[in-house]
Amino acid sequence: MTFPFDLIATFVMWIGFTFISHCTEITRSQLTETLNLTCVKPDDLGTRKGTLNTTRQSTASNHNNYQENNNNLIKKLAEKSNVAAENKILKVELAKLQFELALSENNNRKLEKALDDLAASNKSAMEAQILFLEEENIRLIDNQSKSKRIIEHKDRVLEAISFLSSADNIGDEMNNLCDKNLIGTDEKKTEVLRLLAERTEKTITQEN
């Protein structure tokens, strides 16, 4: 709750003016009473003229002193009121600056938290992407190795078939099979190919 400085300043000025008015009334009353006491008619010889003039000068001097004091008091009250008003303005400005500072600090904390969260999220996503690529790379390398082995085996089978299909080699294989009492040319070829296929299949199974 804001303290009502305007009411305090107004109340202080009212008290000051009341006091000044009271002092002025007292001064006027004293001046009137003094004039009534001292204002006597001079006698024929004029012996009371000096007393009347001296009293009037003293009263005028006192009036000037009161007036000067009253003016000084009014001036001080006005200065005090101005200082209070300036102090109130400064307090309002200070409160505004403090609020803006607190708001700025809060925004900075939110921004820093958002940046930290973004950095952590990007880091996690990057790590997951790297892990996925590494696993995919390993899988591709493994598949490549398997494919190479299969191709090599098939190449060897084709070379064997090509070798057995040549005329000279077929004749030699047929003679060897004849020595083992195998009957028929077609049966000889079929037996040779079957044995070769079985041997190749066993080799591929063992390597896988």
N, C-alpha and C positions, 0 to 999 in steps of 0.2 A: 504493500500500500504506500503511495506517495504522500509525503508529509506536506500539508498545505502551507507552503512558504509564503504564498500571496496573502493569506489571511494574517499570518504573523507580521509581515511587513506593514500591512494596513493597520493592524492593531497597534504596532509600535508607533507609527506616524500619528495615529489618533491620540495616543497617550502624550506624545510630544507636543502636539498642537494644544491639547487640553492644558498641559502644564504651562506652556507659553502664555496661553490666554489668561490662566490663573495668575501668573506672575505679572502680566501686564495690568490686570485689574488691581492687584495689590499695589503696584507702582503708581497707578493713577489715583488710587484712594489715598495713598500716603502723600502724593504730590498735592492733592486737593486739601488734605488736612494741614499740610505744612503751609500752604499758601494762606489758608484761613487763619492760622495762628500768627503768621508773620506779617500778614498784610494789615498793618495798623496805620491809622492816619498820622501823618507827621504833625508835630506841634508847630507852634509859630516860629520857633527857633530852628526847626528842621533837624533836631537831634536824632531822630529815628531813621533818617534816610540811609545812613551807612549800614545799619542792621538789616534793613529790608533788602538792600542790594546784595549783601553778603549771603543772605538766606536764599535768594533767588538763584545766585550763581551755583551754590552747593546743590540745590535741588535739580538744576539743569544738568549738572555733572553726573549726579546719581541716575538720572533718567537716561543719559547717554550710555552709562555703564550697563544698566539693565538691558537697554536696546541691543547693545553689542553682544552681551551674553546670550540674549534670546536669538540673535542672528547666528551666533556660533553654534548654539544648540540645534537650531533648525538645519544648519549646514551639516552637522555631524549626523543627525538623524537621516537626512537625505543620502549622505554618503553610505551610511550603514544599510539603508534600504537598497541602494544600487549594488552594494557588495553582495547582499543576500540574493538579489535577483540574478546577478552574474554567477554566483555560486550554484544556484538552482539550475541555470542553463548548462554550466559545466558538468554538473552531476548527470543531467539528462544525456548530454553528449557522451559522457564516460559510460553510462549504462548501454547506450546504443553501440558504442565501439566494442564493449565486452560481449554483447550479444552477437555482433557480426563476427568477432574473433572465435567465439564458441561454435558458431555455425560453420565457419571456415574449417576449423579443426575437425569437426564431425564429418564434413565432406571429404577432407583429406584422408581420414581413417577409412571411410567407405571406399574411396578410390584405391587406396593401398590394398585393402582386403580383396577388392575385385581383381586387381592386378595379380595378387598372389594366387587367387583361385584360378585365374586364367592361365598363369604360368604352370600351376600344378596340373590342370586339365590337359594343357598342351604337352606337358612332359609325359603324362600317362598315355596319351594317345600316340605320341611318338614312340615310346617304348613298346607299346602293343604292335604298332606298325612294323617296327624293326624285328620284333620276335616273329611276327607272321611271315615276313620276307625271309628270315633265316630258315624257318621251318619249310617254307615253300622251296627254297633253294636246295635244302637237304633232300627233300622229296624228289625234286627234278634230277639231282645228281644220282640218286639211287635208281630212279627209273632209267636214266641214261646208261648207267652201268649194266642194268639188267638187259636193256635193249641191245647193247653192244655184245654181251655174251650170247644172246639168242641169235644175233646176226652171224657172229663168228661160228656158232654151231651149225647154222643152216648153210653157211658158206662151205664148211667142211663136208657136210652131207652132199651138197651139190658137186663138190670136187670129187668125192668118192663115186657118186653116180656117174659123173662124166668120165671118170677114169674107167669104171666098169663097163661103160657103154662103148668104149673104143674096141675096135676089132681084135687087136692083139691081146689086150687084157682079158677080153671075154674068152678068147681061145685058151689062154693060160688057165683061167679060172675053171673052164669046162674040163680041161685035162685033169686038174687037181681034183675036181669033184668026181670025175670018172674013176680016179684012183680010189676014192672013198665009196665006190659002188653006188653013186647017185645015178638015177635013171631019168632020161629025157632032158632036152636042152631048156625048155621052158621051166621045168622044175628046178633046174640048176640056177637059172637067173633069179627065180622067185626066192629061193633059199638064200642066195647071196644077199639080195636086197633086204630080206627079213632080218638076217643077222646084223647087217649094217645099221638098220633102223633101230633095232633093239639096243645096240651098243651106243648109238648117238643119244637115244632117249635116256639111258642110264646116266650118261655123262652130263646131260642138261639138268637132270633131277638132282644130282650130287652138287653141282655148282650153285643151284638156287637154294 
